[in-house]
Amino acid sequence: MTQQVFADRIGKSKSWVEKVERGIRKLDKFSVIQHIAEVLHIDPAELLDGQEQSPVDGSKIDGLEKLKSTLVCHATFNAHAEAPYLPKPGEIQRQIEHAWMTYGHGDYLQLLRILPKLLTISQQLHALHPEAGAEPLVQANRVASSVLVKLDEAHLAWIAADRAIVAAGNDRVLAAAAALSLTQALRALCQNRLALATALAAAHHIAQPSEGTESAEQASVYGALLLQAALAAASNNDPATVKELLRQAADLARQNKDHETSQRRGFNQTTVELTQIVTRASLGETRLALTQHEKMTKDGMLLHLPAEHRAAYLLDISRTYLQVGDMPAAGRALKEACRITPAGIRHAPSARLLVAEISRREPGPSDLHGLAASIGLTR
């Protein structure tokens, strides 16, 4: 294959492929490694740089199989089953909020324990009361999709996100929020062109919010879609599109700076700046991205983010430091991410891969070597 053909098949740009081949970029996400291995018809282990043990070996997670089974056993097949006792809609909503809060703390094991039942009762409620049950079913599938992306089960995340869009029906805001989850799943599958198209289509569907009771809600979803579109465009090596999308997002964030956004949407001035940093790194502007990150850290802006979002961002920053060969800084960012959400780092395959890579390259004993050993990774 030529570099261009290979790039097209994995959904990346030719320049991205060139940088990987020259050693400028690392293959630092297991989902990307897995996708490349499928295209090349090889075992993913061949791309893991000769490590003695794959960072995903032995990382089977309790509760994941049950969640998979719940998603596969669609409510349609249980239409004639006896309905379980259903909590009142207000109680189900509290359970939904608890699930999002658990995700926000990076406690994926706890989330896997509660999601199967939450999905089941949300499906039953929607079957009995389609209007009242729409939002609970959308949100249950969205949080399921989010955690499945973290656990490198992006194909299943796609299914859950698609279910959320279907459940949203004619509710434009709810459907656009569900499209956020679909876009994230597509990005995790390296389907960046599809992710960009999905995010832009959903943003166009919801349109610019007008003044009214729902304007803040619409603005939050609309802005988050712009950020997801920018991330997809950066992976497509399209700096002009990234710049325009971030400009629109920044304008929108300034207009709605007093609006407190929830974990499930995550749009404000801070997240716009974080996306700018991550997209700059993705486009190869690593030094500029790291300078902006260091300034942001000094200003304390990261402290306002939910724990899971903060840790995910620090993993991206650790990868960026790794690209420029600054191992001490890469290690510090990774250790901070581990401190914030230890359970999330322990069970997310992409995070485990990063721990393995940095601990292998970091000279001498360190906390990361101990962490790597504790989660079953070898130096």
C-alpha positions as CSV (number, residue, x, y, z in Angstrom):
1,M,0.0,0.0,0.0
2,T,1.1,3.6,-0.6
3,Q,1.0,5.9,2.4
4,Q,-2.1,7.6,1.0
5,V,-4.0,4.4,0.5
6,F,-3.0,3.2,4.0
7,A,-4.0,6.6,5.5
8,D,-7.4,6.4,3.7
9,R,-8.1,2.9,5.1
10,I,-7.4,3.9,8.7
11,G,-9.1,7.3,8.5
12,K,-5.9,9.3,9.1
13,S,-4.0,11.9,7.0
14,K,-1.0,11.0,5.0
15,S,1.2,13.4,7.1
16,W,0.1,11.4,10.2
17,V,1.3,8.2,8.7
18,E,4.6,9.8,7.7
19,K,5.1,11.0,11.2
20,V,4.5,7.6,12.7
21,E,6.8,5.9,10.2
22,R,9.5,8.4,11.0
23,G,9.1,8.0,14.8
24,I,7.8,11.5,15.4
25,R,4.4,10.3,16.6
26,K,3.8,7.3,18.8
27,L,1.0,4.7,18.4
28,D,-0.2,5.5,21.9
29,K,-3.9,4.4,21.8
30,F,-4.8,0.8,21.8
31,S,-7.9,1.4,19.7
32,V,-5.7,2.9,17.0
33,I,-3.2,0.0,17.2
34,Q,-6.1,-2.5,16.9
35,H,-7.5,-0.7,13.9
36,I,-4.2,-0.5,12.1
37,A,-3.5,-4.2,12.8
38,E,-6.9,-5.1,11.2
39,V,-6.0,-3.1,8.1
40,L,-2.6,-4.8,7.9
41,H,-3.9,-8.2,8.8
42,I,-1.4,-8.7,11.6
43,D,-1.6,-9.3,15.4
44,P,-1.8,-6.1,17.4
45,A,1.1,-7.3,19.6
46,E,3.4,-6.8,16.6
47,L,2.9,-3.1,16.9
48,L,3.6,-2.9,20.6
49,D,7.4,-2.2,20.3
50,G,8.5,-5.6,21.6
51,Q,7.0,-5.2,25.1
52,E,7.1,-8.4,27.1
53,Q,3.4,-8.2,27.9
54,S,0.6,-6.4,26.1
55,P,-0.8,-3.5,28.2
56,V,-4.2,-5.0,27.7
57,D,-3.4,-8.5,28.7
58,G,-5.1,-9.6,31.9
59,S,-7.2,-6.4,31.9
60,K,-10.6,-8.2,31.7
61,I,-13.0,-6.0,33.6
62,D,-15.7,-7.3,35.9
63,G,-19.2,-6.3,34.7
64,L,-18.3,-5.6,31.1
65,E,-19.7,-8.8,29.8
66,K,-23.0,-8.2,31.5
67,L,-23.2,-4.7,30.0
68,K,-22.5,-6.2,26.6
69,S,-25.3,-8.7,27.1
70,T,-27.7,-6.1,28.1
71,L,-27.0,-4.0,25.0
72,V,-27.3,-7.1,22.7
73,C,-30.6,-8.2,24.3
74,H,-32.6,-5.3,22.9
75,A,-35.9,-4.3,24.6
76,T,-37.7,-5.4,21.4
77,F,-36.9,-9.0,22.2
78,N,-38.3,-8.7,25.7
79,A,-41.5,-7.0,24.6
80,H,-43.6,-9.8,26.1
81,A,-41.6,-10.3,29.2
82,E,-43.1,-9.4,32.5
83,A,-42.2,-5.9,33.3
84,P,-40.2,-5.4,36.5
85,Y,-41.1,-3.0,39.2
86,L,-40.3,0.4,37.8
87,P,-39.2,3.3,40.0
88,K,-41.0,6.6,39.5
89,P,-39.5,8.8,36.8
90,G,-38.0,11.1,39.4
91,E,-36.1,8.2,41.0
92,I,-34.9,7.0,37.6
93,Q,-33.6,10.5,36.9
94,R,-31.7,10.5,40.1
95,Q,-30.2,7.1,39.2
96,I,-29.2,8.6,35.8
97,E,-27.5,11.6,37.5
98,H,-25.7,9.2,39.9
99,A,-24.4,7.2,36.8
100,W,-23.1,10.4,35.2
101,M,-21.5,11.4,38.5
102,T,-19.8,8.0,38.8
103,Y,-18.5,8.4,35.3
104,G,-17.3,11.8,36.1
105,H,-15.2,10.3,39.0
106,G,-13.7,7.7,36.6
107,D,-15.2,4.8,38.6
108,Y,-15.8,2.5,35.7
109,L,-16.2,-0.7,37.7
110,Q,-19.0,0.8,39.8
111,L,-20.6,2.2,36.6
112,L,-20.5,-1.3,35.0
113,R,-22.3,-2.7,38.1
114,I,-25.2,-0.2,37.9
115,L,-25.6,0.2,34.1
116,P,-27.3,-3.1,33.1
117,K,-30.2,-2.5,35.5
118,L,-30.4,1.2,34.6
119,L,-30.6,0.3,30.9
120,T,-33.2,-2.3,31.6
121,I,-35.6,-0.2,33.6
122,S,-35.1,2.7,31.2
123,Q,-36.1,0.5,28.3
124,Q,-39.1,-0.8,30.1
125,L,-40.2,2.8,31.1
126,H,-39.8,3.9,27.5
127,A,-41.9,0.9,26.3
128,L,-44.7,1.7,28.7
129,H,-44.5,5.5,28.5
130,P,-42.6,6.6,25.4
131,E,-42.8,10.3,26.1
132,A,-41.8,10.2,29.8
133,G,-39.2,7.5,29.1
134,A,-37.4,9.2,26.3
135,E,-34.8,11.2,28.2
136,P,-34.0,8.5,30.7
137,L,-33.4,6.0,27.9
138,V,-31.3,8.5,26.0
139,Q,-29.1,9.3,29.0
140,A,-28.7,5.7,30.1
141,N,-27.4,4.8,26.6
142,R,-25.2,7.9,26.5
143,V,-23.4,7.1,29.7
144,A,-23.1,3.5,28.6
145,S,-21.6,4.7,25.3
146,S,-19.2,7.0,27.2
147,V,-17.8,4.3,29.4
148,L,-17.5,1.8,26.5
149,V,-15.4,4.3,24.6
150,K,-13.1,4.5,27.7
151,L,-12.8,0.7,27.8
152,D,-11.9,0.5,24.0
153,E,-15.3,-1.1,23.2
154,A,-16.1,1.6,20.6
155,H,-18.2,-0.7,18.3
156,L,-20.6,-1.3,21.2
157,A,-20.4,2.4,22.1
158,W,-21.6,3.1,18.6
159,I,-24.6,0.8,19.2
160,A,-25.5,2.5,22.5
161,A,-25.2,6.0,21.0
162,D,-27.3,5.0,18.0
163,R,-30.0,3.7,20.4
164,A,-29.9,7.1,22.2
165,I,-30.5,9.0,19.0
166,V,-33.5,6.7,18.1
167,A,-34.9,7.1,21.6
168,A,-34.7,10.9,21.4
169,G,-37.3,11.0,18.6
170,N,-38.3,14.5,17.6
171,D,-36.6,16.2,20.5
172,R,-34.0,18.2,18.7
173,V,-31.9,19.0,21.8
174,L,-32.0,15.5,23.1
175,A,-31.1,14.0,19.7
176,A,-28.2,16.4,19.3
177,A,-26.9,15.5,22.8
178,A,-27.1,11.8,21.8
179,A,-25.1,12.7,18.6
180,L,-22.3,13.8,20.9
181,S,-21.9,10.2,22.1
182,L,-22.1,8.9,18.5
183,T,-19.3,11.3,17.4
184,Q,-17.1,10.2,20.3
185,A,-17.6,6.6,19.4
186,L,-16.8,7.3,15.7
187,R,-13.6,9.1,16.7
188,A,-12.6,6.2,18.9
189,L,-13.0,4.0,15.8
190,C,-10.7,6.3,13.8
191,Q,-13.7,7.2,11.6
192,N,-12.9,10.9,11.8
193,R,-14.5,11.9,8.6
194,L,-17.7,10.3,9.7
195,A,-17.3,11.9,13.1
196,L,-16.9,15.3,11.6
197,A,-19.9,14.9,9.3
198,T,-22.1,13.6,12.3
199,A,-21.1,16.4,14.6
200,L,-21.7,19.1,11.9
201,A,-25.1,17.5,10.9
202,A,-26.2,17.5,14.5
203,A,-25.0,21.0,15.1
204,H,-26.9,22.2,12.0
205,H,-30.0,20.3,13.2
206,I,-30.0,22.0,16.6
207,A,-29.0,25.3,14.9
208,Q,-27.8,28.4,16.8
209,P,-29.8,28.8,20.0
210,S,-32.3,31.6,20.1
211,E,-33.3,33.5,23.2
212,G,-35.7,31.6,25.3
213,T,-36.1,29.1,28.1
214,E,-34.0,26.5,26.3
215,S,-31.3,28.7,24.8
216,A,-28.7,27.8,27.5
217,E,-29.4,24.1,27.1
218,Q,-29.2,24.3,23.3
219,A,-26.0,26.4,23.5
220,S,-24.3,23.8,25.7
221,V,-25.0,21.0,23.3
222,Y,-24.3,23.1,20.2
223,G,-20.9,24.2,21.6
224,A,-19.9,20.6,22.6
225,L,-20.7,19.4,19.1
226,L,-18.4,22.2,17.7
227,L,-15.6,20.9,19.9
228,Q,-16.1,17.3,18.8
229,A,-16.1,18.4,15.2
230,A,-12.9,20.3,15.8
231,L,-11.2,17.2,17.3
232,A,-12.3,15.1,14.3
233,A,-11.1,17.8,11.9
234,A,-7.7,17.9,13.6
235,S,-7.3,14.1,13.2
236,N,-8.1,14.7,9.5
237,N,-5.2,17.3,9.4
238,D,-7.6,20.1,8.4
239,P,-6.3,23.1,10.3
240,A,-8.6,25.6,8.5
241,T,-11.7,23.8,9.6
242,V,-10.3,23.4,13.2
243,K,-9.6,27.1,13.4
244,E,-13.1,28.1,12.2
245,L,-14.9,25.6,14.5
246,L,-12.9,26.8,17.5
247,R,-13.6,30.4,16.7
248,Q,-17.4,29.7,16.7
249,A,-17.1,27.7,19.9
250,A,-15.1,30.5,21.7
251,D,-17.7,33.1,20.6
252,L,-20.5,30.9,21.9
253,A,-18.7,30.2,25.2
254,R,-18.2,33.9,25.8
255,Q,-21.9,34.5,25.2
256,N,-22.9,31.8,27.7
257,K,-20.1,32.2,30.3
258,D,-22.5,32.3,33.2
259,H,-24.2,29.0,32.3
260,E,-23.1,26.0,34.5
261,T,-22.8,23.0,32.2
262,S,-23.2,19.4,33.2
263,Q,-20.7,16.5,33.0
264,R,-22.7,15.0,30.1
265,R,-22.2,18.0,27.8
266,G,-19.0,19.7,29.1
267,F,-19.0,23.0,27.2
268,N,-17.6,26.2,28.6
269,Q,-14.6,28.5,28.0
270,T,-12.2,26.1,29.7
271,T,-13.2,23.2,27.5
272,V,-12.8,25.4,24.5
273,E,-9.2,26.2,25.5
274,L,-8.5,22.5,26.3
275,T,-9.7,21.5,22.8
276,Q,-7.5,24.2,21.3
277,I,-4.5,22.7,23.0
278,V,-5.3,19.1,22.1
279,T,-6.0,20.0,18.4
280,R,-2.8,21.9,18.2
281,A,-0.9,18.9,19.4
282,S,-2.8,16.7,16.9
283,L,-1.9,19.0,14.1
284,G,1.8,18.9,15.0
285,E,2.0,22.3,16.8
286,T,3.3,20.5,19.9
287,R,5.5,23.2,21.4
288,L,2.7,25.8,21.1
289,A,0.3,23.4,22.6
290,L,2.5,22.7,25.6
291,T,3.2,26.4,26.2
292,Q,-0.5,27.0,26.3
293,H,-1.0,24.1,28.6
294,E,1.6,25.2,31.0
295,K,0.1,28.7,31.2
296,M,-3.4,27.2,31.7
297,T,-2.1,25.0,34.5
298,K,-0.6,28.0,36.3
299,D,-3.9,29.8,36.1
300,G,-5.6,26.9,37.8
301,M,-8.3,26.5,35.1
302,L,-8.1,22.7,35.2
303,L,-9.4,22.6,38.7
304,H,-12.9,23.5,37.5
305,L,-13.2,20.4,35.4
306,P,-14.9,17.1,36.5
307,A,-12.2,14.5,37.5
308,E,-12.7,12.2,34.5
309,H,-12.4,15.1,32.1
310,R,-9.3,16.5,33.8
311,A,-7.6,13.0,33.8
312,A,-8.4,12.4,30.2
313,Y,-6.9,15.7,29.2
314,L,-3.8,15.0,31.2
315,L,-3.4,11.7,29.4
316,D,-3.4,13.7,26.1
317,I,-0.8,16.1,27.5
318,S,1.3,13.2,28.7
319,R,1.2,11.8,25.1
320,T,2.2,15.2,23.8
321,Y,5.2,15.4,26.1
322,L,6.1,11.9,25.0
323,Q,6.1,13.0,21.4
324,V,8.7,15.8,22.1
325,G,10.8,13.4,24.2
326,D,10.2,15.2,27.5
327,M,10.0,12.1,29.7
328,P,9.9,13.8,33.1
329,A,7.0,16.0,32.1
330,A,5.2,13.1,30.4
331,G,5.6,11.1,33.7
332,R,4.4,14.0,35.8
333,A,1.2,14.5,33.7
334,L,0.5,10.8,33.8
335,K,1.0,10.5,37.6
336,E,-1.4,13.4,38.1
337,A,-4.0,11.7,35.9
338,C,-3.5,8.5,38.0
339,R,-3.9,10.5,41.2
340,I,-7.2,12.0,40.0
341,T,-8.8,8.8,38.7
342,P,-6.8,5.8,39.7
343,A,-9.5,3.3,38.8
344,G,-10.0,4.9,35.4
345,I,-6.3,4.6,34.6
346,R,-6.1,1.1,35.9
347,H,-8.9,-0.2,33.6
348,A,-8.7,1.9,30.4
349,P,-6.6,0.0,27.8
350,S,-5.3,3.2,26.2
351,A,-4.2,4.6,29.6
352,R,-2.5,1.3,30.4
353,L,-0.6,1.4,27.1
354,L,0.7,4.9,28.1
355,V,1.7,3.7,31.5
356,A,3.6,0.8,30.0
357,E,5.4,3.1,27.4
358,I,6.5,5.8,29.9
359,S,7.5,3.4,32.6
360,R,9.6,1.4,30.1
361,R,11.4,4.5,28.9
362,E,11.8,6.4,32.2
363,P,15.2,5.6,33.7
364,G,15.6,4.4,37.3
365,P,13.0,3.5,39.8
366,S,9.8,5.6,39.9
367,D,6.2,5.7,41.0
368,L,5.2,4.7,37.4
369,H,7.2,1.5,37.6
370,G,5.3,0.6,40.7
371,L,2.0,1.5,39.1
372,A,2.9,-0.6,36.0
373,A,3.7,-3.6,38.2
374,S,0.6,-3.2,40.3
375,I,-1.7,-3.4,37.2
376,G,0.1,-6.3,35.7
377,L,2.4,-4.6,33.2
378,T,6.1,-5.3,32.8
379,R,8.9,-2.8,32.1
